[in-house]
Amino acid sequence: MTLSTSQIQTDTWVKATWEEFAAAMDDPQYEKSRGYFDNGYMRIEMAPLGSRTCATKHTDFSSHQSLWDAS
């Protein structure tokens, strides 16, 4: 069975050969992902996208900084 990189489910384990895994990891659409291969299964984890994560981290940092300055 040959997997097309457009058919790969991400964030779950999928049955695949090493060659299919290597081809998927070479695909530019997975450039910012993490890939794992174990005993005939692969998993591609996509990085979180968007500014929401950054805003949350910035807010947390600002809260800690305010507490630090108050001491």
N, CA, C, O and CB atoms as a CASP TS submission, in Angstrom:
PFRMAT TS
TARGET T0000
AUTHOR 0000-0000-0000
METHOD Language model
MODEL 1
PARENT N/A
ATOM      1  N   MET     1       0.842  -1.171   0.000  1.00  0.00           N
ATOM      2  CA  MET     1       0.000   0.000   0.000  1.00  0.00           C
ATOM      3  C   MET     1       0.891   1.238   0.000  1.00  0.00           C
ATOM      4  O   MET     1       1.829   1.340   0.790  1.00  0.00           O
ATOM      5  CB  MET     1      -0.960  -0.005   1.215  1.00  0.00           C
ATOM      6  N   THR     2       0.590   2.170  -0.887  1.00  0.00           N
ATOM      7  CA  THR     2       1.340   3.412  -0.945  1.00  0.00           C
ATOM      8  C   THR     2       0.448   4.550  -0.480  1.00  0.00           C
ATOM      9  O   THR     2      -0.646   4.749  -1.008  1.00  0.00           O
ATOM     10  CB  THR     2       1.874   3.676  -2.374  1.00  0.00           C
ATOM     11  N   LEU     3       0.919   5.293   0.511  1.00  0.00           N
ATOM     12  CA  LEU     3       0.170   6.422   1.034  1.00  0.00           C
ATOM     13  C   LEU     3       0.504   7.673   0.247  1.00  0.00           C
ATOM     14  O   LEU     3       1.675   7.952  -0.010  1.00  0.00           O
ATOM     15  CB  LEU     3       0.464   6.628   2.524  1.00  0.00           C
ATOM     16  N   SER     4      -0.505   8.424  -0.136  1.00  0.00           N
ATOM     17  CA  SER     4      -0.289   9.735  -0.721  1.00  0.00           C
ATOM     18  C   SER     4      -0.134  10.701   0.443  1.00  0.00           C
ATOM     19  O   SER     4      -0.852  10.591   1.436  1.00  0.00           O
ATOM     20  CB  SER     4      -1.470  10.157  -1.686  1.00  0.00           C
ATOM     21  N   THR     5       0.801  11.654   0.334  1.00  0.00           N
ATOM     22  CA  THR     5       1.005  12.566   1.454  1.00  0.00           C
ATOM     23  C   THR     5      -0.222  13.426   1.707  1.00  0.00           C
ATOM     24  O   THR     5      -0.372  13.963   2.804  1.00  0.00           O
ATOM     25  CB  THR     5       2.211  13.449   1.200  1.00  0.00           C
ATOM     26  N   SER     6      -1.104  13.573   0.723  1.00  0.00           N
ATOM     27  CA  SER     6      -2.330  14.340   0.947  1.00  0.00           C
ATOM     28  C   SER     6      -3.377  13.517   1.695  1.00  0.00           C
ATOM     29  O   SER     6      -4.370  14.072   2.165  1.00  0.00           O
ATOM     30  CB  SER     6      -2.902  14.822  -0.386  1.00  0.00           C
ATOM     31  N   GLN     7      -3.172  12.193   1.816  1.00  0.00           N
ATOM     32  CA  GLN     7      -4.117  11.308   2.492  1.00  0.00           C
ATOM     33  C   GLN     7      -3.709  10.984   3.925  1.00  0.00           C
ATOM     34  O   GLN     7      -4.457  10.305   4.629  1.00  0.00           O
ATOM     35  CB  GLN     7      -4.263  10.031   1.713  1.00  0.00           C
ATOM     36  N   ILE     8      -2.576  11.436   4.366  1.00  0.00           N
ATOM     37  CA  ILE     8      -2.062  11.053   5.673  1.00  0.00           C
ATOM     38  C   ILE     8      -2.824  11.756   6.782  1.00  0.00           C
ATOM     39  O   ILE     8      -2.968  12.978   6.777  1.00  0.00           O
ATOM     40  CB  ILE     8      -0.574  11.368   5.775  1.00  0.00           C
ATOM     41  N   GLN     9      -3.306  10.977   7.722  1.00  0.00           N
ATOM     42  CA  GLN     9      -3.929  11.551   8.908  1.00  0.00           C
ATOM     43  C   GLN     9      -2.820  11.969   9.861  1.00  0.00           C
ATOM     44  O   GLN     9      -1.862  11.227  10.078  1.00  0.00           O
ATOM     45  CB  GLN     9      -4.914  10.538   9.590  1.00  0.00           C
ATOM     46  N   THR    10      -2.955  13.145  10.420  1.00  0.00           N
ATOM     47  CA  THR    10      -1.947  13.622  11.367  1.00  0.00           C
ATOM     48  C   THR    10      -2.455  13.447  12.792  1.00  0.00           C
ATOM     49  O   THR    10      -3.651  13.280  13.031  1.00  0.00           O
ATOM     50  CB  THR    10      -1.593  15.104  11.096  1.00  0.00           C
ATOM     51  N   ASP    11      -1.531  13.489  13.717  1.00  0.00           N
ATOM     52  CA  ASP    11      -1.811  13.382  15.154  1.00  0.00           C
ATOM     53  C   ASP    11      -2.459  12.058  15.541  1.00  0.00           C
ATOM     54  O   ASP    11      -3.231  11.991  16.498  1.00  0.00           O
ATOM     55  CB  ASP    11      -2.704  14.517  15.585  1.00  0.00           C
ATOM     56  N   THR    12      -2.140  11.011  14.792  1.00  0.00           N
ATOM     57  CA  THR    12      -2.587   9.656  15.107  1.00  0.00           C
ATOM     58  C   THR    12      -1.600   8.678  14.469  1.00  0.00           C
ATOM     59  O   THR    12      -0.899   9.034  13.521  1.00  0.00           O
ATOM     60  CB  THR    12      -4.057   9.399  14.597  1.00  0.00           C
ATOM     61  N   TRP    13      -1.543   7.462  14.979  1.00  0.00           N
ATOM     62  CA  TRP    13      -0.644   6.443  14.422  1.00  0.00           C
ATOM     63  C   TRP    13      -1.286   5.831  13.187  1.00  0.00           C
ATOM     64  O   TRP    13      -2.464   5.476  13.206  1.00  0.00           O
ATOM     65  CB  TRP    13      -0.320   5.340  15.476  1.00  0.00           C
ATOM     66  N   VAL    14      -0.507   5.707  12.106  1.00  0.00           N
ATOM     67  CA  VAL    14      -0.977   5.183  10.822  1.00  0.00           C
ATOM     68  C   VAL    14      -0.002   4.103  10.365  1.00  0.00           C
ATOM     69  O   VAL    14       1.212   4.282  10.454  1.00  0.00           O
ATOM     70  CB  VAL    14      -1.104   6.324   9.748  1.00  0.00           C
ATOM     71  N   LYS    15      -0.534   2.981   9.873  1.00  0.00           N
ATOM     72  CA  LYS    15       0.322   1.916   9.345  1.00  0.00           C
ATOM     73  C   LYS    15       1.023   2.417   8.082  1.00  0.00           C
ATOM     74  O   LYS    15       0.376   2.941   7.175  1.00  0.00           O
ATOM     75  CB  LYS    15      -0.508   0.626   9.042  1.00  0.00           C
ATOM     76  N   ALA    16       2.353   2.254   8.026  1.00  0.00           N
ATOM     77  CA  ALA    16       3.136   2.751   6.894  1.00  0.00           C
ATOM     78  C   ALA    16       4.484   2.050   6.840  1.00  0.00           C
ATOM     79  O   ALA    16       4.945   1.483   7.830  1.00  0.00           O
ATOM     80  CB  ALA    16       3.330   4.277   6.990  1.00  0.00           C
ATOM     81  N   THR    17       5.099   2.096   5.683  1.00  0.00           N
ATOM     82  CA  THR    17       6.465   1.584   5.538  1.00  0.00           C
ATOM     83  C   THR    17       7.439   2.713   5.873  1.00  0.00           C
ATOM     84  O   THR    17       7.055   3.880   5.952  1.00  0.00           O
ATOM     85  CB  THR    17       6.720   1.031   4.086  1.00  0.00           C
ATOM     86  N   TRP    18       8.691   2.348   6.065  1.00  0.00           N
ATOM     87  CA  TRP    18       9.717   3.357   6.316  1.00  0.00           C
ATOM     88  C   TRP    18       9.818   4.314   5.125  1.00  0.00           C
ATOM     89  O   TRP    18       9.995   5.518   5.309  1.00  0.00           O
ATOM     90  CB  TRP    18      11.087   2.686   6.590  1.00  0.00           C
ATOM     91  N   GLU    19       9.705   3.782   3.910  1.00  0.00           N
ATOM     92  CA  GLU    19       9.796   4.599   2.704  1.00  0.00           C
ATOM     93  C   GLU    19       8.664   5.625   2.654  1.00  0.00           C
ATOM     94  O   GLU    19       8.886   6.774   2.271  1.00  0.00           O
ATOM     95  CB  GLU    19       9.764   3.712   1.453  1.00  0.00           C
ATOM     96  N   GLU    20       7.453   5.217   3.039  1.00  0.00           N
ATOM     97  CA  GLU    20       6.315   6.142   3.066  1.00  0.00           C
ATOM     98  C   GLU    20       6.526   7.231   4.109  1.00  0.00           C
ATOM     99  O   GLU    20       6.216   8.400   3.879  1.00  0.00           O
ATOM    100  CB  GLU    20       5.009   5.383   3.355  1.00  0.00           C
ATOM    101  N   PHE    21       7.055   6.834   5.248  1.00  0.00           N
ATOM    102  CA  PHE    21       7.344   7.808   6.305  1.00  0.00           C
ATOM    103  C   PHE    21       8.390   8.817   5.829  1.00  0.00           C
ATOM    104  O   PHE    21       8.225  10.023   6.014  1.00  0.00           O
ATOM    105  CB  PHE    21       7.834   7.090   7.586  1.00  0.00           C
ATOM    106  N   ALA    22       9.458   8.323   5.220  1.00  0.00           N
ATOM    107  CA  ALA    22      10.525   9.206   4.740  1.00  0.00           C
ATOM    108  C   ALA    22       9.989  10.165   3.674  1.00  0.00           C
ATOM    109  O   ALA    22      10.347  11.343   3.672  1.00  0.00           O
ATOM    110  CB  ALA    22      11.700   8.377   4.173  1.00  0.00           C
ATOM    111  N   ALA    23       9.137   9.676   2.770  1.00  0.00           N
ATOM    112  CA  ALA    23       8.555  10.529   1.735  1.00  0.00           C
ATOM    113  C   ALA    23       7.661  11.596   2.360  1.00  0.00           C
ATOM    114  O   ALA    23       7.686  12.751   1.935  1.00  0.00           O
ATOM    115  CB  ALA    23       7.753   9.686   0.726  1.00  0.00           C
ATOM    116  N   ALA    24       6.882  11.224   3.352  1.00  0.00           N
ATOM    117  CA  ALA    24       6.004  12.192   4.028  1.00  0.00           C
ATOM    118  C   ALA    24       6.832  13.276   4.710  1.00  0.00           C
ATOM    119  O   ALA    24       6.490  14.456   4.637  1.00  0.00           O
ATOM    120  CB  ALA    24       5.099  11.482   5.065  1.00  0.00           C
ATOM    121  N   MET    25       7.910  12.886   5.368  1.00  0.00           N
ATOM    122  CA  MET    25       8.728  13.868   6.078  1.00  0.00           C
ATOM    123  C   MET    25       9.474  14.791   5.111  1.00  0.00           C
ATOM    124  O   MET    25       9.880  15.886   5.500  1.00  0.00           O
ATOM    125  CB  MET    25       9.724  13.158   6.990  1.00  0.00           C
ATOM    126  N   ASP    26       9.659  14.367   3.863  1.00  0.00           N
ATOM    127  CA  ASP    26      10.283  15.216   2.846  1.00  0.00           C
ATOM    128  C   ASP    26       9.291  16.181   2.206  1.00  0.00           C
ATOM    129  O   ASP    26       9.701  17.114   1.516  1.00  0.00           O
ATOM    130  CB  ASP    26      10.920  14.357   1.772  1.00  0.00           C
ATOM    131  N   ASP    27       7.987  15.971   2.425  1.00  0.00           N
ATOM    132  CA  ASP    27       6.951  16.809   1.830  1.00  0.00           C
ATOM    133  C   ASP    27       6.946  18.177   2.508  1.00  0.00           C
ATOM    134  O   ASP    27       6.901  18.248   3.736  1.00  0.00           O
ATOM    135  CB  ASP    27       5.560  16.133   1.950  1.00  0.00           C
ATOM    136  N   PRO    28       6.991  19.276   1.730  1.00  0.00           N
ATOM    137  CA  PRO    28       7.025  20.628   2.312  1.00  0.00           C
ATOM    138  C   PRO    28       5.841  20.947   3.230  1.00  0.00           C
ATOM    139  O   PRO    28       5.975  21.782   4.125  1.00  0.00           O
ATOM    140  CB  PRO    28       7.071  21.643   1.207  1.00  0.00           C
ATOM    141  N   GLN    29       4.685  20.303   3.028  1.00  0.00           N
ATOM    142  CA  GLN    29       3.544  20.605   3.896  1.00  0.00           C
ATOM    143  C   GLN    29       3.760  20.144   5.331  1.00  0.00           C
ATOM    144  O   GLN    29       3.056  20.585   6.240  1.00  0.00           O
ATOM    145  CB  GLN    29       2.294  19.962   3.345  1.00  0.00           C
ATOM    146  N   TYR    30       4.738  19.250   5.540  1.00  0.00           N
ATOM    147  CA  TYR    30       5.042  18.764   6.889  1.00  0.00           C
ATOM    148  C   TYR    30       6.352  19.339   7.419  1.00  0.00           C
ATOM    149  O   TYR    30       6.951  18.782   8.340  1.00  0.00           O
ATOM    150  CB  TYR    30       5.108  17.241   6.894  1.00  0.00           C
ATOM    151  N   GLU    31       6.796  20.454   6.837  1.00  0.00           N
ATOM    152  CA  GLU    31       8.085  21.062   7.196  1.00  0.00           C
ATOM    153  C   GLU    31       8.180  21.406   8.690  1.00  0.00           C
ATOM    154  O   GLU    31       9.247  21.268   9.288  1.00  0.00           O
ATOM    155  CB  GLU    31       8.309  22.324   6.369  1.00  0.00           C
ATOM    156  N   LYS    32       7.083  21.846   9.284  1.00  0.00           N
ATOM    157  CA  LYS    32       7.118  22.260  10.688  1.00  0.00           C
ATOM    158  C   LYS    32       6.507  21.210  11.612  1.00  0.00           C
ATOM    159  O   LYS    32       6.117  21.521  12.738  1.00  0.00           O
ATOM    160  CB  LYS    32       6.386  23.581  10.859  1.00  0.00           C
ATOM    161  N   SER    33       6.427  19.989  11.145  1.00  0.00           N
ATOM    162  CA  SER    33       5.830  18.922  11.949  1.00  0.00           C
ATOM    163  C   SER    33       6.910  18.071  12.592  1.00  0.00           C
ATOM    164  O   SER    33       8.093  18.179  12.267  1.00  0.00           O
ATOM    165  CB  SER    33       4.908  18.048  11.090  1.00  0.00           C
ATOM    166  N   ARG    34       6.476  17.223  13.510  1.00  0.00           N
ATOM    167  CA  ARG    34       7.361  16.220  14.110  1.00  0.00           C
ATOM    168  C   ARG    34       6.883  14.861  13.636  1.00  0.00           C
ATOM    169  O   ARG    34       5.682  14.594  13.603  1.00  0.00           O
ATOM    170  CB  ARG    34       7.370  16.307  15.686  1.00  0.00           C
ATOM    171  N   GLY    35       7.813  14.012  13.275  1.00  0.00           N
ATOM    172  CA  GLY    35       7.448  12.693  12.787  1.00  0.00           C
ATOM    173  C   GLY    35       8.066  11.593  13.622  1.00  0.00           C
ATOM    174  O   GLY    35       9.188  11.715  14.114  1.00  0.00           O
ATOM    175  N   TYR    36       7.314  10.520  13.771  1.00  0.00           N
ATOM    176  CA  TYR    36       7.762   9.354  14.538  1.00  0.00           C
ATOM    177  C   TYR    36       7.475   8.107  13.732  1.00  0.00           C
ATOM    178  O   TYR    36       6.454   8.034  13.048  1.00  0.00           O
ATOM    179  CB  TYR    36       7.066   9.283  15.930  1.00  0.00           C
ATOM    180  N   PHE    37       8.362   7.122  13.800  1.00  0.00           N
ATOM    181  CA  PHE    37       8.160   5.838  13.138  1.00  0.00           C
ATOM    182  C   PHE    37       8.517   4.742  14.126  1.00  0.00           C
ATOM    183  O   PHE    37       9.573   4.783  14.757  1.00  0.00           O
ATOM    184  CB  PHE    37       9.012   5.723  11.832  1.00  0.00           C
ATOM    185  N   ASP    38       7.613   3.741  14.259  1.00  0.00           N
ATOM    186  CA  ASP    38       7.861   2.654  15.199  1.00  0.00           C
ATOM    187  C   ASP    38       7.130   1.399  14.739  1.00  0.00           C
ATOM    188  O   ASP    38       5.907   1.399  14.604  1.00  0.00           O
ATOM    189  CB  ASP    38       7.419   3.048  16.626  1.00  0.00           C
ATOM    190  N   ASN    39       7.875   0.346  14.504  1.00  0.00           N
ATOM    191  CA  ASN    39       7.314  -0.975  14.183  1.00  0.00           C
ATOM    192  C   ASN    39       6.230  -0.944  13.114  1.00  0.00           C
ATOM    193  O   ASN    39       5.162  -1.527  13.300  1.00  0.00           O
ATOM    194  CB  ASN    39       6.752  -1.596  15.423  1.00  0.00           C
ATOM    195  N   GLY    40       6.492  -0.269  11.995  1.00  0.00           N
ATOM    196  CA  GLY    40       5.552  -0.249  10.879  1.00  0.00           C
ATOM    197  C   GLY    40       4.422   0.756  11.005  1.00  0.00           C
ATOM    198  O   GLY    40       3.453   0.698  10.247  1.00  0.00           O
ATOM    199  N   TYR    41       4.531   1.676  11.950  1.00  0.00           N
ATOM    200  CA  TYR    41       3.533   2.732  12.114  1.00  0.00           C
ATOM    201  C   TYR    41       4.237   4.084  12.175  1.00  0.00           C
ATOM    202  O   TYR    41       5.338   4.204  12.712  1.00  0.00           O
ATOM    203  CB  TYR    41       2.678   2.497  13.394  1.00  0.00           C
ATOM    204  N   MET    42       3.582   5.098  11.615  1.00  0.00           N
ATOM    205  CA  MET    42       4.135   6.441  11.682  1.00  0.00           C
ATOM    206  C   MET    42       3.110   7.384  12.284  1.00  0.00           C
ATOM    207  O   MET    42       1.904   7.139  12.251  1.00  0.00           O
ATOM    208  CB  MET    42       4.568   6.928  10.289  1.00  0.00           C
ATOM    209  N   ARG    43       3.628   8.465  12.833  1.00  0.00           N
ATOM    210  CA  ARG    43       2.784   9.507  13.406  1.00  0.00           C
ATOM    211  C   ARG    43       3.411  10.841  13.034  1.00  0.00           C
ATOM    212  O   ARG    43       4.606  11.053  13.238  1.00  0.00           O
ATOM    213  CB  ARG    43       2.637   9.352  14.968  1.00  0.00           C
ATOM    214  N   ILE    44       2.606  11.729  12.492  1.00  0.00           N
ATOM    215  CA  ILE    44       3.061  13.075  12.170  1.00  0.00           C
ATOM    216  C   ILE    44       2.243  14.032  13.021  1.00  0.00           C
ATOM    217  O   ILE    44       1.015  14.055  12.938  1.00  0.00           O
ATOM    218  CB  ILE    44       2.915  13.395  10.631  1.00  0.00           C
ATOM    219  N   GLU    45       2.922  14.814  13.831  1.00  0.00           N
ATOM    220  CA  GLU    45       2.257  15.784  14.700  1.00  0.00           C
ATOM    221  C   GLU    45       2.493  17.172  14.138  1.00  0.00           C
ATOM    222  O   GLU    45       3.629  17.602  13.937  1.00  0.00           O
ATOM    223  CB  GLU    45       2.773  15.683  16.169  1.00  0.00           C
ATOM    224  N   MET    46       1.394  17.857  13.893  1.00  0.00           N
ATOM    225  CA  MET    46       1.470  19.205  13.337  1.00  0.00           C
ATOM    226  C   MET    46       1.656  20.216  14.467  1.00  0.00           C
ATOM    227  O   MET    46       1.095  20.066  15.553  1.00  0.00           O
ATOM    228  CB  MET    46       0.197  19.534  12.512  1.00  0.00           C
ATOM    229  N   ALA    47       2.443  21.231  14.196  1.00  0.00           N
ATOM    230  CA  ALA    47       2.671  22.295  15.174  1.00  0.00           C
ATOM    231  C   ALA    47       1.411  23.145  15.301  1.00  0.00           C
ATOM    232  O   ALA    47       0.705  23.345  14.313  1.00  0.00           O
ATOM    233  CB  ALA    47       3.886  23.174  14.766  1.00  0.00           C
ATOM    234  N   PRO    48       1.118  23.647  16.493  1.00  0.00           N
ATOM    235  CA  PRO    48      -0.033  24.538  16.648  1.00  0.00           C
ATOM    236  C   PRO    48       0.162  25.803  15.812  1.00  0.00           C
ATOM    237  O   PRO    48       1.272  26.323  15.706  1.00  0.00           O
ATOM    238  CB  PRO    48      -0.244  24.903  18.139  1.00  0.00           C
ATOM    239  N   LEU    49      -0.918  26.283  15.228  1.00  0.00           N
ATOM    240  CA  LEU    49      -0.849  27.471  14.386  1.00  0.00           C
ATOM    241  C   LEU    49      -1.680  28.593  14.988  1.00  0.00           C
ATOM    242  O   LEU    49      -2.621  28.344  15.742  1.00  0.00           O
ATOM    243  CB  LEU    49      -1.327  27.156  12.961  1.00  0.00           C
ATOM    244  N   GLY    50      -1.334  29.807  14.656  1.00  0.00           N
ATOM    245  CA  GLY    50      -2.141  30.949  15.061  1.00  0.00           C
ATOM    246  C   GLY    50      -1.505  31.756  16.171  1.00  0.00           C
ATOM    247  O   GLY    50      -0.519  31.348  16.785  1.00  0.00           O
ATOM    248  N   SER    51      -2.099  32.914  16.408  1.00  0.00           N
ATOM    249  CA  SER    51      -1.548  33.823  17.403  1.00  0.00           C
ATOM    250  C   SER    51      -2.105  33.563  18.792  1.00  0.00           C
ATOM    251  O   SER    51      -1.604  34.126  19.765  1.00  0.00           O
ATOM    252  CB  SER    51      -1.819  35.249  17.006  1.00  0.00           C
ATOM    253  N   ARG    52      -3.132  32.724  18.910  1.00  0.00           N
ATOM    254  CA  ARG    52      -3.748  32.470  20.212  1.00  0.00           C
ATOM    255  C   ARG    52      -2.733  31.897  21.210  1.00  0.00           C
ATOM    256  O   ARG    52      -2.701  32.310  22.369  1.00  0.00           O
ATOM    257  CB  ARG    52      -4.934  31.506  20.056  1.00  0.00           C
ATOM    258  N   THR    53      -1.916  30.959  20.767  1.00  0.00           N
ATOM    259  CA  THR    53      -0.914  30.367  21.644  1.00  0.00           C
ATOM    260  C   THR    53       0.082  31.426  22.104  1.00  0.00           C
ATOM    261  O   THR    53       0.436  31.478  23.281  1.00  0.00           O
ATOM    262  CB  THR    53      -0.184  29.216  20.932  1.00  0.00           C
ATOM    263  N   CYS    54       0.529  32.259  21.191  1.00  0.00           N
ATOM    264  CA  CYS    54       1.489  33.310  21.538  1.00  0.00           C
ATOM    265  C   CYS    54       0.861  34.314  22.501  1.00  0.00           C
ATOM    266  O   CYS    54       1.508  34.757  23.450  1.00  0.00           O
ATOM    267  CB  CYS    54       1.986  34.029  20.268  1.00  0.00           C
ATOM    268  N   ALA    55      -0.385  34.667  22.259  1.00  0.00           N
ATOM    269  CA  ALA    55      -1.052  35.636  23.129  1.00  0.00           C
ATOM    270  C   ALA    55      -1.173  35.084  24.545  1.00  0.00           C
ATOM    271  O   ALA    55      -0.976  35.812  25.518  1.00  0.00           O
ATOM    272  CB  ALA    55      -2.446  35.997  22.574  1.00  0.00           C
ATOM    273  N   THR    56      -1.498  33.793  24.663  1.00  0.00           N
ATOM    274  CA  THR    56      -1.626  33.173  25.974  1.00  0.00           C
ATOM    275  C   THR    56      -0.281  33.178  26.696  1.00  0.00           C
ATOM    276  O   THR    56      -0.218  33.503  27.882  1.00  0.00           O
ATOM    277  CB  THR    56      -2.162  31.736  25.843  1.00  0.00           C
ATOM    278  N   LYS    57       0.775  32.828  26.003  1.00  0.00           N
ATOM    279  CA  LYS    57       2.090  32.818  26.625  1.00  0.00           C
ATOM    280  C   LYS    57       2.498  34.228  27.031  1.00  0.00           C
ATOM    281  O   LYS    57       3.079  34.425  28.098  1.00  0.00           O
ATOM    282  CB  LYS    57       3.130  32.213  25.676  1.00  0.00           C
ATOM    283  N   HIS    58       2.198  35.207  26.185  1.00  0.00           N
ATOM    284  CA  HIS    58       2.554  36.590  26.502  1.00  0.00           C
ATOM    285  C   HIS    58       1.791  37.061  27.737  1.00  0.00           C
ATOM    286  O   HIS    58       2.356  37.717  28.613  1.00  0.00           O
ATOM    287  CB  HIS    58       2.260  37.517  25.302  1.00  0.00           C
ATOM    288  N   THR    59       0.504  36.722  27.798  1.00  0.00           N
ATOM    289  CA  THR    59      -0.309  37.114  28.948  1.00  0.00           C
ATOM    290  C   THR    59       0.239  36.495  30.228  1.00  0.00           C
ATOM    291  O   THR    59       0.348  37.175  31.249  1.00  0.00           O
ATOM    292  CB  THR    59      -1.775  36.698  28.741  1.00  0.00           C
ATOM    293  N   ASP    60       0.584  35.214  30.182  1.00  0.00           N
ATOM    294  CA  ASP    60       1.141  34.552  31.362  1.00  0.00           C
ATOM    295  C   ASP    60       2.437  35.224  31.793  1.00  0.00           C
ATOM    296  O   ASP    60       2.661  35.440  32.984  1.00  0.00           O
ATOM    297  CB  ASP    60       1.385  33.061  31.081  1.00  0.00           C
ATOM    298  N   PHE    61       3.278  35.548  30.844  1.00  0.00           N
ATOM    299  CA  PHE    61       4.543  36.203  31.166  1.00  0.00           C
ATOM    300  C   PHE    61       4.279  37.563  31.805  1.00  0.00           C
ATOM    301  O   PHE    61       4.920  37.922  32.793  1.00  0.00           O
ATOM    302  CB  PHE    61       5.415  36.361  29.901  1.00  0.00           C
ATOM    303  N   SER    62       3.328  38.325  31.238  1.00  0.00           N
ATOM    304  CA  SER    62       3.019  39.646  31.774  1.00  0.00           C
ATOM    305  C   SER    62       2.513  39.544  33.199  1.00  0.00           C
ATOM    306  O   SER    62       2.869  40.373  34.037  1.00  0.00           O
ATOM    307  CB  SER    62       1.987  40.353  30.900  1.00  0.00           C
ATOM    308  N   SER    63       1.688  38.543  33.494  1.00  0.00           N
ATOM    309  CA  SER    63       1.168  38.357  34.847  1.00  0.00           C
ATOM    310  C   SER    63       2.304  38.079  35.827  1.00  0.00           C
ATOM    311  O   SER    63       2.343  38.638  36.923  1.00  0.00           O
ATOM    312  CB  SER    63       0.145  37.209  34.878  1.00  0.00           C
ATOM    313  N   HIS    64       3.222  37.215  35.423  1.00  0.00           N
ATOM    314  CA  HIS    64       4.352  36.889  36.292  1.00  0.00           C
ATOM    315  C   HIS    64       5.261  38.099  36.476  1.00  0.00           C
ATOM    316  O   HIS    64       5.791  38.328  37.564  1.00  0.00           O
ATOM    317  CB  HIS    64       5.150  35.710  35.716  1.00  0.00           C
ATOM    318  N   GLN    65       5.435  38.861  35.421  1.00  0.00           N
ATOM    319  CA  GLN    65       6.284  40.039  35.510  1.00  0.00           C
ATOM    320  C   GLN    65       5.674  41.052  36.465  1.00  0.00           C
ATOM    321  O   GLN    65       6.398  41.673  37.243  1.00  0.00           O
ATOM    322  CB  GLN    65       6.493  40.663  34.124  1.00  0.00           C
ATOM    323  N   SER    66       4.353  41.236  36.422  1.00  0.00           N
ATOM    324  CA  SER    66       3.689  42.174  37.327  1.00  0.00           C
ATOM    325  C   SER    66       3.862  41.756  38.780  1.00  0.00           C
ATOM    326  O   SER    66       4.096  42.595  39.649  1.00  0.00           O
ATOM    327  CB  SER    66       2.203  42.281  36.989  1.00  0.00           C
ATOM    328  N   LEU    67       3.749  40.471  39.040  1.00  0.00           N
ATOM    329  CA  LEU    67       3.943  39.970  40.405  1.00  0.00           C
ATOM    330  C   LEU    67       5.380  40.196  40.864  1.00  0.00           C
ATOM    331  O   LEU    67       5.616  40.552  42.018  1.00  0.00           O
ATOM    332  CB  LEU    67       3.591  38.472  40.487  1.00  0.00           C
ATOM    333  N   TRP    68       6.323  39.994  39.975  1.00  0.00           N
ATOM    334  CA  TRP    68       7.724  40.167  40.301  1.00  0.00           C
ATOM    335  C   TRP    68       8.009  41.630  40.648  1.00  0.00           C
ATOM    336  O   TRP    68       8.709  41.923  41.617  1.00  0.00           O
ATOM    337  CB  TRP    68       8.609  39.704  39.134  1.00  0.00           C
ATOM    338  N   ASP    69       7.449  42.557  39.832  1.00  0.00           N
ATOM    339  CA  ASP    69       7.681  43.990  40.062  1.00  0.00           C
ATOM    340  C   ASP    69       7.062  44.467  41.357  1.00  0.00           C
ATOM    341  O   ASP    69       7.557  45.415  41.966  1.00  0.00           O
ATOM    342  CB  ASP    69       7.131  44.805  38.913  1.00  0.00           C
ATOM    343  N   ALA    70       5.973  43.819  41.794  1.00  0.00           N
ATOM    344  CA  ALA    70       5.262  44.242  43.007  1.00  0.00           C
ATOM    345  C   ALA    70       6.031  43.884  44.279  1.00  0.00           C
ATOM    346  O   ALA    70       5.759  44.436  45.345  1.00  0.00           O
ATOM    347  CB  ALA    70       3.875  43.604  43.050  1.00  0.00           C
ATOM    348  N   SER    71       6.970  42.983  44.173  1.00  0.00           N
ATOM    349  CA  SER    71       7.695  42.518  45.372  1.00  0.00           C
ATOM    350  C   SER    71       8.642  43.549  45.888  1.00  0.00           C
ATOM    351  O   SER    71       9.324  43.316  46.885  1.00  0.00           O
ATOM    352  CB  SER    71       8.456  41.253  45.082  1.00  0.00           C
TER
END
